[in-house]
Amino acid sequence: MIKRALLSVSDKTGIVELAGFLAESGTEILSTGGTHACLQKAGIEVRRIEDYTGFPEIMDGRVKTLHPKIHGGLLGRHHDPFSGDAEQMRAHSIEKIDLLAVNLYPFAKTVKNPEASLEDALANIDIGGPAMIRAASKNYRNVAVLTAACDYPALMEEIKANAGVISEQTRFELALKAFSHTAEYDGMIANYLASQAEGTEGPAGSCLHLSMKRIRVLRYGENPHQKAALYRTTGTGVANARQVCGKTLSYNNLSDAEEAWSCVRDLKQPACVIVKHTNPCGAALGEDLKTAYSRAFSADSTSAFGGILAFNRPLDGELVKAILDRQFCELLIAPEMPSAAIEEILPILGKRKNVRLLLMPSETGERRLEYRAIGGGMLVQEADSPASDKASIKMVSRRQPSEPELADLLFGWHIARFVKSNAMVLVRDGQTLGIGAGQMSRVDSSKIALMKAREGRFDVRGAVLASDAFLPFRDGLDQVAEQGVSALIQPGGSMRDREVIEAADEANMAMVFTGQRHFRH
């Protein structure tokens, strides 16, 4: 039975309802400053912490719950008659606390503000809250601890259903959640302080704490014998997308979805990108999504089978029907859309049980880090920056690209960012004609791009080529120039740049340097 509860929350969501429920059940409620005022205003009988401890809040309220009567009440081992805790509690007039509801000062919200100072951050580091949470969680057999308002309703239902008793399993699960909460909180503080230290280098500070919550266990990983799960780090991105229909996404689906959405989301015109095994196999722009899809599909119709299709505009029923009439696909990805549009699409998707629809949340614009586990550690880097634009490129050949060529060069350069290295991307009129990916030799990637274009029956004369890194020799340029490719975009920076520029001039090719490479391994 819950005879006594301590409520002290920064986020007041749901606290009046919880306190009212407890008060009606005869529970004595202890509380601090702002929470006490909130509950008292709501007409709920509540006892001040300082009246209970006999010690006033001091230091602007920073010291109020750090007291033996609080921590003794949370740590008393009533389940263990041999511990001697009950006798010591009686000797020191310490009363048992059965339930703790605490959430912490808004540190994360504070430091997200670019105007926040170090002093602002320090002022929002909670001390008493984490100490109480850890004490109650350690003693979960005797105390239930709540750190999230979303858990209040379920706990109230359990108390009502079980005549005031909270099961040990529930208390264990709440303790696990509470320790995760304080670990995340401490990790955020450590990461922030590390970022403020003098001499900080790299994408993060001298220490890096990651906090991830498991969303679900996946059927398996890349292969059936590998166990896998999906964990969430932030509020945006594929891990937080809304799946509207279809069976659960697999490990490979999610990996492909990340590549597809990352590639399509920043394109300004209506666009479609089709991804297979984390590589774009077809990408195109169009006056509308239906045109863009048709062009992306025809860029490599063989590889598009079973692919992941991503769009940068909301879908409609006509387009979805056209896609499903033409090909089998695993997943459609689009920005979030109105309910009416979804209702139009669902009956069409309902005829194909294996096709899913994933709707993406709005991006926050936060700086993103990328992580890759290696034996004994982890590689961390900033996410690749957006591709170069018209203003940042350098014309290096005698012939300057025409406006249509330049538009295609920049489109190809954007797509090359998402193709595994070595990447070579053939483009004409806002459509990929052939993509060479993941080869050890850049010349081989060029051969594959040309082969794909031939298979698609595209004439590459007048097409442009994007290379994710510099051409170390002129042979790669000579190879595509012989086929009539008219312009090339690459980072430059090779010891043989002059030789490659001369080769472009000999072939009357236009060539531009970006000064920035886009390896993707």
Buried (B, 14 or more C-beta within 10 A) or exposed (E): EBBBBBBBBBEBEBBBBBBBBBBEBEBBBBBBBEBBEBBEEBEBEBBBBBEBBEBEBEEEEEBBBBBEBBBBBBBBBBEEEEEEBBEEBEEEEBBBBBBBBBBBBEBBEBBEEEEBEEEEBEBBBBEBBBBBBBBBBBBBEBBBBBBBBEBBEEBBEBBEEEEBEBEEEBBEEBBEBBBBBBEBBBBBBBBBBBBEEEEEEEBBBEEBBBBBEEEEEBEBBEEEEEEBEBEBBEEBBBBEBEBBBBEEBBBBBBBBBBBBBBBBBEBEBBBBBBBBBBBBBBBBBBEEBBBBBBBBBBBBBEBBBEBBBBBBBBBBBEBBBBBBEBBEBBBBBBBEBEEEBBEBBBEBBEEBEEBBBBBBBEEEEEEBBEEEEEEEEEEBEEEBEEBBEEEEBEEBBBBEBEEBBBBBBBBBBBBBBBBBBBBBBBBBBBBBBBBBBBBEEBBBBBBBBBEBBBEBEBEBEBBBBBBBBBBBBBBBBBBBBEBEBBBBBBBBEBEBBEBBBBBBBEBEBBBBBBEBBBEBE
